[in-house]
Amino acid sequence: MVNPIKPSTLYDGTEEFYRTLKETRLADVFRFISFIPKETYGPHAHQRIEINYVKKGSAALHLENGNLMRFKEKELMVITPNVPHKFEAGPSGATLMQLEFLPDMFIRSASLIKPETQKEQPSAETLLTEGNGVIRITDNPSITATIQNIIDELRAKRNYYRFMVISHYMELLIQIFRHMRDNYIPEGTNPALQKAVRYIQLNYQSPVSSADIAAHAGISERYLRKMFALRLNSSPIEYLNRLRIEKAMRLLENTGLSVKEISFRCGFNSPQYFSRVFRQHTGSLPRTKR
Protein backbone atom coordinates (compact mmCIF):
# COMPACT_ATOMS: atom_id res chain seq x y z
CA MET A 1 0.00 0.00 0.00
CA VAL A 2 1.35 3.41 -1.01
CA ASN A 3 1.32 5.98 1.76
CA PRO A 4 -0.55 9.17 0.78
CA ILE A 5 1.41 12.41 0.57
CA LYS A 6 0.96 14.47 3.69
CA PRO A 7 -0.34 17.99 3.01
CA SER A 8 2.58 19.48 4.93
CA THR A 9 4.99 17.90 2.44
CA LEU A 10 3.49 19.90 -0.40
CA TYR A 11 3.10 23.07 1.60
CA ASP A 12 6.65 23.35 2.91
CA GLY A 13 8.12 24.56 -0.39
CA THR A 14 5.32 26.85 -1.46
CA GLU A 15 4.96 28.39 2.02
CA GLU A 16 8.68 29.24 2.02
CA PHE A 17 8.33 30.84 -1.42
CA TYR A 18 5.18 32.68 -0.32
CA ARG A 19 6.91 34.17 2.73
CA THR A 20 9.78 35.54 0.62
CA LEU A 21 7.48 37.69 -1.53
CA LYS A 22 7.49 41.41 -0.76
CA GLU A 23 3.70 41.39 -1.05
CA THR A 24 1.96 38.08 -0.44
CA ARG A 25 -0.55 38.59 -3.24
CA LEU A 26 -0.37 36.10 -6.07
CA ALA A 27 -2.10 38.61 -8.37
CA ASP A 28 -3.70 42.04 -8.11
CA VAL A 29 -6.00 41.55 -11.13
CA PHE A 30 -7.27 38.26 -12.62
CA ARG A 31 -10.43 38.60 -14.64
CA PHE A 32 -12.25 38.77 -17.93
CA ILE A 33 -13.41 42.28 -18.79
CA SER A 34 -15.28 43.80 -21.75
CA PHE A 35 -14.97 47.31 -23.20
CA ILE A 36 -17.45 49.09 -25.42
CA PRO A 37 -16.28 50.38 -28.83
CA LYS A 38 -13.61 53.08 -28.54
CA GLU A 39 -13.69 53.03 -24.73
CA THR A 40 -10.41 54.28 -23.24
CA TYR A 41 -8.57 53.82 -19.96
CA GLY A 42 -5.56 55.84 -18.81
CA PRO A 43 -2.98 57.06 -19.46
CA HIS A 44 -1.34 55.45 -16.44
CA ALA A 45 1.66 53.39 -15.35
CA HIS A 46 2.15 50.94 -12.50
CA GLN A 47 4.71 48.68 -10.88
CA ARG A 48 2.81 45.55 -11.82
CA ILE A 49 3.35 43.38 -14.88
CA GLU A 50 0.17 43.57 -16.93
CA ILE A 51 -0.82 40.84 -19.39
CA ASN A 52 -3.86 41.22 -21.62
CA TYR A 53 -5.11 38.54 -24.01
CA VAL A 54 -7.54 39.85 -26.65
CA LYS A 55 -10.24 37.20 -26.51
CA LYS A 56 -12.63 39.12 -28.74
CA GLY A 57 -12.47 42.31 -30.83
CA SER A 58 -9.36 44.49 -31.00
CA ALA A 59 -7.50 47.09 -28.97
CA ALA A 60 -4.68 49.62 -29.11
CA LEU A 61 -2.05 50.92 -26.71
CA HIS A 62 -0.94 54.55 -26.93
CA LEU A 63 2.59 54.81 -25.52
CA GLU A 64 4.30 57.87 -24.05
CA ASN A 65 6.88 57.99 -26.86
CA GLY A 66 4.08 58.49 -29.39
CA ASN A 67 4.05 54.92 -30.64
CA LEU A 68 0.71 53.22 -31.25
CA MET A 69 0.51 49.43 -30.98
CA ARG A 70 -2.62 47.70 -32.29
CA PHE A 71 -3.66 44.24 -31.09
CA LYS A 72 -6.10 41.93 -32.78
CA GLU A 73 -8.01 38.90 -31.54
CA LYS A 74 -5.84 36.11 -30.05
CA GLU A 75 -2.85 38.40 -29.46
CA LEU A 76 -1.20 39.03 -26.11
CA MET A 77 0.27 42.27 -24.79
CA VAL A 78 2.80 42.04 -21.95
CA ILE A 79 3.27 45.49 -20.41
CA THR A 80 6.38 45.68 -18.25
CA PRO A 81 6.47 47.82 -15.05
CA ASN A 82 6.54 51.64 -15.13
CA VAL A 83 5.61 51.95 -18.81
CA PRO A 84 3.07 54.78 -19.31
CA HIS A 85 0.26 53.65 -21.61
CA LYS A 86 -3.32 54.40 -22.57
CA PHE A 87 -5.68 51.61 -23.53
CA GLU A 88 -8.28 52.04 -26.28
CA ALA A 89 -10.84 49.42 -27.37
CA GLY A 90 -11.29 48.85 -31.09
CA PRO A 91 -14.28 49.90 -33.24
CA SER A 92 -16.21 46.74 -32.26
CA GLY A 93 -15.12 46.78 -28.62
CA ALA A 94 -12.84 44.31 -26.87
CA THR A 95 -13.02 41.45 -24.38
CA LEU A 96 -9.77 40.83 -22.50
CA MET A 97 -8.39 38.14 -20.25
CA GLN A 98 -6.35 40.19 -17.77
CA LEU A 99 -3.65 39.21 -15.31
CA GLU A 100 -1.64 41.71 -13.25
CA PHE A 101 0.98 40.81 -10.66
CA LEU A 102 4.00 42.37 -8.98
CA PRO A 103 7.38 41.70 -10.66
CA ASP A 104 8.66 40.06 -7.48
CA MET A 105 6.63 37.00 -8.50
CA PHE A 106 8.79 36.54 -11.61
CA ILE A 107 12.02 37.50 -9.84
CA ARG A 108 11.46 34.94 -7.10
CA SER A 109 10.31 32.30 -9.61
CA ALA A 110 13.50 32.76 -11.62
CA SER A 111 15.62 32.20 -8.51
CA LEU A 112 14.03 28.76 -8.04
CA ILE A 113 14.60 27.53 -11.59
CA LYS A 114 17.81 25.51 -11.83
CA PRO A 115 19.38 26.32 -15.24
CA GLU A 116 20.72 23.62 -17.51
CA THR A 117 23.62 25.97 -18.24
CA GLN A 118 24.45 29.50 -17.10
CA LYS A 119 23.47 30.73 -20.56
CA GLU A 120 20.00 29.17 -20.21
CA GLN A 121 19.23 30.79 -16.83
CA PRO A 122 16.17 33.05 -17.08
CA SER A 123 16.73 36.60 -15.85
CA ALA A 124 13.53 38.27 -14.70
CA GLU A 125 15.40 41.56 -14.44
CA THR A 126 16.20 41.37 -18.16
CA LEU A 127 12.55 40.79 -19.00
CA LEU A 128 11.50 43.78 -16.88
CA THR A 129 13.83 46.37 -18.36
CA GLU A 130 12.35 49.53 -19.86
CA GLY A 131 13.77 48.59 -23.25
CA ASN A 132 11.23 45.81 -23.55
CA GLY A 133 8.30 48.16 -22.88
CA VAL A 134 5.38 46.30 -24.41
CA ILE A 135 5.88 42.79 -25.75
CA ARG A 136 3.51 41.46 -28.42
CA ILE A 137 2.94 37.70 -28.46
CA THR A 138 1.09 36.17 -31.40
CA ASP A 139 0.03 32.58 -32.00
CA ASN A 140 1.23 31.09 -28.72
CA PRO A 141 -1.57 28.97 -27.24
CA SER A 142 0.75 27.57 -24.56
CA ILE A 143 1.22 30.99 -22.95
CA THR A 144 -2.49 31.73 -23.24
CA ALA A 145 -3.36 28.41 -21.58
CA THR A 146 -0.93 29.05 -18.70
CA ILE A 147 -2.47 32.47 -18.02
CA GLN A 148 -5.92 30.86 -18.07
CA ASN A 149 -4.70 28.23 -15.58
CA ILE A 150 -3.45 30.95 -13.19
CA ILE A 151 -6.77 32.77 -13.35
CA ASP A 152 -8.76 29.56 -12.85
CA GLU A 153 -6.71 28.57 -9.79
CA LEU A 154 -6.99 32.04 -8.24
CA ARG A 155 -10.75 32.02 -8.73
CA ALA A 156 -11.48 28.51 -7.47
CA LYS A 157 -8.96 28.45 -4.59
CA ARG A 158 -9.01 24.67 -4.42
CA ASN A 159 -6.66 22.68 -2.17
CA TYR A 160 -3.00 23.60 -2.78
CA TYR A 161 -3.99 26.39 -5.20
CA ARG A 162 -1.05 28.58 -4.13
CA PHE A 163 1.35 25.77 -5.01
CA MET A 164 -0.30 25.45 -8.44
CA VAL A 165 -0.30 29.21 -9.10
CA ILE A 166 3.38 29.55 -8.23
CA SER A 167 4.29 26.62 -10.49
CA HIS A 168 2.28 28.22 -13.32
CA TYR A 169 4.16 31.51 -12.84
CA MET A 170 7.44 29.63 -13.26
CA GLU A 171 6.06 28.04 -16.42
CA LEU A 172 4.88 31.43 -17.72
CA LEU A 173 8.28 33.02 -17.09
CA ILE A 174 10.07 30.34 -19.11
CA GLN A 175 7.50 30.49 -21.92
CA ILE A 176 7.89 34.27 -22.27
CA PHE A 177 11.69 33.99 -22.29
CA ARG A 178 11.53 31.32 -24.98
CA HIS A 179 9.28 33.60 -27.03
CA MET A 180 11.63 36.56 -26.59
CA ARG A 181 14.67 34.48 -27.50
CA ASP A 182 13.11 33.22 -30.71
CA ASN A 183 10.67 35.92 -31.84
CA TYR A 184 10.84 39.23 -30.03
CA ILE A 185 12.23 42.29 -31.78
CA PRO A 186 12.28 45.33 -29.44
CA GLU A 187 10.80 48.68 -30.44
CA GLY A 188 13.49 50.82 -32.05
CA THR A 189 15.23 47.86 -33.70
CA ASN A 190 16.54 48.45 -37.22
CA PRO A 191 13.39 48.70 -39.41
CA ALA A 192 14.94 46.42 -42.04
CA LEU A 193 15.45 43.68 -39.44
CA GLN A 194 11.88 44.13 -38.23
CA LYS A 195 10.63 43.72 -41.81
CA ALA A 196 12.79 40.64 -42.33
CA VAL A 197 11.60 38.93 -39.16
CA ARG A 198 7.97 39.81 -39.84
CA TYR A 199 8.29 38.42 -43.38
CA ILE A 200 9.63 35.12 -42.02
CA GLN A 201 6.86 34.89 -39.41
CA LEU A 202 4.16 35.45 -42.02
CA ASN A 203 5.64 33.22 -44.74
CA TYR A 204 7.29 30.30 -42.91
CA GLN A 205 4.79 27.90 -44.52
CA SER A 206 6.02 28.80 -48.02
CA PRO A 207 9.38 28.31 -49.77
CA VAL A 208 11.56 31.14 -48.43
CA SER A 209 15.18 31.93 -49.30
CA SER A 210 17.64 34.46 -47.92
CA ALA A 211 17.28 36.36 -51.19
CA ASP A 212 13.51 36.58 -50.69
CA ILE A 213 13.91 37.90 -47.14
CA ALA A 214 16.56 40.45 -48.14
CA ALA A 215 14.48 41.68 -51.07
CA HIS A 216 11.43 42.20 -48.85
CA ALA A 217 13.54 44.11 -46.31
CA GLY A 218 15.15 46.20 -49.07
CA ILE A 219 18.73 45.25 -48.19
CA SER A 220 21.50 43.00 -49.51
CA GLU A 221 21.81 39.38 -48.45
CA ARG A 222 25.20 40.16 -46.93
CA TYR A 223 23.77 42.92 -44.73
CA LEU A 224 20.82 40.68 -43.83
CA ARG A 225 23.14 37.93 -42.56
CA LYS A 226 25.17 40.50 -40.61
CA MET A 227 22.06 41.90 -38.85
CA PHE A 228 20.79 38.44 -37.92
CA ALA A 229 24.20 37.42 -36.57
CA LEU A 230 24.58 40.60 -34.48
CA ARG A 231 21.04 40.91 -33.11
CA LEU A 232 19.65 37.35 -33.15
CA ASN A 233 22.82 35.23 -32.99
CA SER A 234 21.53 33.27 -35.97
CA SER A 235 21.45 33.18 -39.73
CA PRO A 236 18.15 34.01 -41.49
CA ILE A 237 17.62 30.37 -42.51
CA GLU A 238 18.47 29.09 -39.02
CA TYR A 239 15.88 31.50 -37.61
CA LEU A 240 13.35 30.34 -40.21
CA ASN A 241 13.94 26.66 -39.47
CA ARG A 242 13.71 27.20 -35.71
CA LEU A 243 10.33 28.87 -36.17
CA ARG A 244 9.17 26.04 -38.44
CA ILE A 245 10.23 23.41 -35.89
CA GLU A 246 8.35 25.22 -33.10
CA LYS A 247 5.19 25.25 -35.22
CA ALA A 248 5.72 21.59 -36.13
CA MET A 249 6.11 20.56 -32.47
CA ARG A 250 2.74 22.13 -31.65
CA LEU A 251 1.09 20.31 -34.55
CA LEU A 252 2.67 17.01 -33.53
CA GLU A 253 1.39 17.47 -29.99
CA ASN A 254 -2.09 18.82 -30.71
CA THR A 255 -3.27 17.31 -34.01
CA GLY A 256 -3.62 13.94 -35.66
CA LEU A 257 -1.73 15.02 -38.77
CA SER A 258 0.98 12.74 -40.11
CA VAL A 259 4.66 13.69 -40.08
CA LYS A 260 4.50 14.12 -43.86
CA GLU A 261 1.50 16.48 -43.66
CA ILE A 262 3.13 18.52 -40.90
CA SER A 263 6.41 18.80 -42.79
CA PHE A 264 4.70 20.38 -45.81
CA ARG A 265 2.39 22.52 -43.67
CA CYS A 266 5.43 24.02 -41.92
CA GLY A 267 7.25 24.89 -45.15
CA PHE A 268 9.69 21.98 -45.55
CA ASN A 269 10.13 20.68 -49.08
CA SER A 270 10.35 17.02 -48.03
CA PRO A 271 9.65 14.86 -44.96
CA GLN A 272 13.27 13.68 -45.03
CA TYR A 273 14.64 17.22 -44.77
CA PHE A 274 12.07 18.01 -42.06
CA SER A 275 13.18 14.98 -40.02
CA ARG A 276 16.84 15.95 -40.36
CA VAL A 277 16.26 19.56 -39.23
CA PHE A 278 13.90 18.41 -36.46
CA ARG A 279 16.56 16.08 -35.09
CA GLN A 280 19.20 18.84 -35.20
CA HIS A 281 16.97 21.08 -33.08
CA THR A 282 15.43 18.56 -30.68
CA GLY A 283 17.75 15.58 -30.62
CA SER A 284 15.00 13.19 -31.72
CA LEU A 285 12.95 12.33 -34.77
CA PRO A 286 9.41 13.75 -35.19
CA ARG A 287 6.66 11.45 -33.99
CA THR A 288 2.92 12.00 -34.05
CA LYS A 289 0.97 11.82 -30.81
CA ARG A 290 -0.74 8.43 -30.47
N, C-alpha and C positions, 0 to 999 in steps of 0.2 A: 504493500500500500504506500502510495506517494504522499508524503506529508504536505499539507497545503502551505502556501507562502503566508507567513504572518504579515498583517498589515504594516507593522512597524518596519519590516524589512524594506518595503517599497517606500515608505515615507522618509526614512533616514536621509537618503540622498536629496530628494526634492525639498525637504524641510531645510536642509543646510543651504541649498541654492536660494531658496525663498528668503532666508534670513539675511543673505548677503546683498540683496537688492536694496538700492537707496530708497525706493518706494515700493512697498509690497503690494503693488497692483499689477496684475498680469496684463491688463489693458485698460485704457481710459475710455475707448470707444470700440464697440463691436456690435454692428447693426447693419440692417438693410434700410436704405432711406431713398425716397423719391423726391425729385425736383420737378416743378412745372417748367414749361418751355421758357428759356431765357432767364430763369431765376439765377440770382447771383448770391455769393457769400464771400465776405472779405472786403478788402485785402487784410490778411493777417499772417502771422508766423508763430510757430510754437516749438517747444523743445522736443515734442514727440515725433516719432516716425509715423507718417500717415500713409496708408495704403488704400487705394480706391480701385475696385474692379467695376468696370462699366458693364453691368448685367443687361441693361436695356437702354437704348437711345444713344446719346453722345454728349460730350462735355468738352470744356476748354479750360486751360489754366493760363491766366495772365500773370507773368512774372515781372519782378521789379526792374529787370534789365530791359524791359520792353518786348521780350520774346513772348510769343503766343504758341502754346502747345495744344493741339486738338487730339482728343481721344475718342475712338469709336467703340462700338459694342465689342466686348470680349478682350479689351485692352486693360492693362494695369498701369496705374501711376504710383510710383513710390516717391514720396516727397520727404527728403531728408530734413533733419532739424534746422530751425532758424532760417528757412528759405521763405521770404515773403511771397505770397501768391493770392490770387483772387480766382475763385471758382465760378464758372458760368455753365449752366445747363444748355444743351443744344436746342435747336428749333422744335424738336418733338419731346423735349424733356429728357430726364435721365434717372435711372434707378441704379444705385451704387451699393456694392458690398463694401463696408468700411471697417478698417481696423486701425486703431491708433494706440501706440504704446511708447513708453520711455526708452531711449536708446540703451539704457543700462541692461535691458533685457537681452539685447543682441551682444553687448560687450561681455556680459557674464556668460552667455551661451558659448561664445567663441572661446572663452578661457577653459571650458570643459571639453572641447573637442580636441582629441589627440590627433595631430596631423600625421599623415603618412610620411611626409618629408617637411622640412622647414618651409620649402617653397609652396607647399600645398596649404599651409596653415591659414585659415580665414582671419582677416583682420577687420573687426567691426569698425575700428576707427577709420580705416581706409574707405569703407562703405559710406561713412557718415560725414565725409569731408564736403565742404561747400562746393567743390568742383563738380561733384556729382549732381547736386541740385535736385532735379526731377528725373527719375529713371523711368523710361517707357518699356514695358514688357508686353510683347505680343506673342500670341500662339504658344502659351506655356500652361497647359492644363494642370501640370503637377503643382506649380506654385499656387494657382487658383484653388485647387483642392486642399492644399495645406492651410491656406487662409480660412477656407470654409470649415475645416476641422477645428481650428482654434476657436472660431466663433461658436460652433456647435457645442464644444466642451465648456466654454465660458457661460453659455446660456443654460445648459442642462445641469451643470455642477454635479455630475454623477461621482461615485466613489473614485478617488484617486485622480480627479480631474486636473488638479494642479500639476501632477506628474505628467499627464498627457499633454497639457498646454505647453509646459516647458520643453518637452521633447519635440513638439511641433515647431516651436520657435527655433530650436537648433536646426531642424530640417529646413525651415524657411530660410534661415541665414545661409546655409550651404547652397540651396537652390538659387538664391539671388546672386551669390558669388559666382556660381557656375555660369549663370546667364551673363553677368558682367564680363567674365573672362572671355566668353565666346561670341557675344553679340553687341555689348554696349559700346556706343561711341559717344563720348561726352559732348555737351553743347560747346561750341567754339572750336571743335576739331576741324582740320582742313576740309573745306566743302567737297573737294574732289574725293577724299577718302570716304566721307559720308555717302556720297553718290555711289561709290563703288560697292560699299557694304550693303547699301539699300538695294542695289541692283542684284547682288548675289542672293539676298534674302527673299526677293520677289521672284527670282528666276531659277532657283536651285533645282527645280523639277525638269528643267530643259537643258539641252546641251549648252554649256557655257565655257568659254575659253578666256585666257588672260587678255587676249586681244579684244574680245567682246566687252569685258569689264573696263578696260582702259579706254576704249572708244566711248562708252557710255559716260565715263567720268571726264572725258575731254583731255586726257593726259597720255603720255607715252607708256608703253609696257614697262620700260626700265624704271620710270618714276613710280609707277604703280607698285612694283615689287619693292622698291625702296621704302615707300610709305607703309606698306603692310609689315615689312620687317621691323621698322622702327617703332610703330605704334601698336601692332598686334602680335609681334614676335612670330610671324607666320608668312607663308607665301599666299597669294590670292587663291590658288588651287587647293592648298592645304586648308585654308579657311572654308572654302566651298565644300570640300569633302567632309570636314568636321561637322558642318551644319547638316549635310545630307545624312551622315551617320546618326546624328541626334534624332532627326525626323524618323529615320528607319527604325531606331530602337523603340520609339513610341508606337509605331505601327506594329512591330513585332509583338509588343506587350499587350496592345489594346485592340487588335483586329484579328480576323481569321485569314488574312491575306497570306498567300504563299511568299516564300523568299524571292522568287522570280518576279511576282507582281510588285512587291515592295521595292525591289532594286530599280525597276523601270519608273515607278511612281516617284522615287527620290532622285531621279536624274542620272542614274548609272546606265551605261550603254550595254552592259551585259551582267548577268548574275555572277559570272566568274570574277569580273573586276570588282563588283560590289563585295563579294565574299573576301577578296584579298584586302581591300581597303578597310572593311569592317574588322578583320582580324588585326590589322595594323593598329587600329584605334582602341580595340577592346580586349585583344588577346584571345578571342574565341571566334568561332564561326557563327554566322547568324542562324538562329533557330526560331521557328514559329512557336507561339504559345499553344500548348496542347490542352 
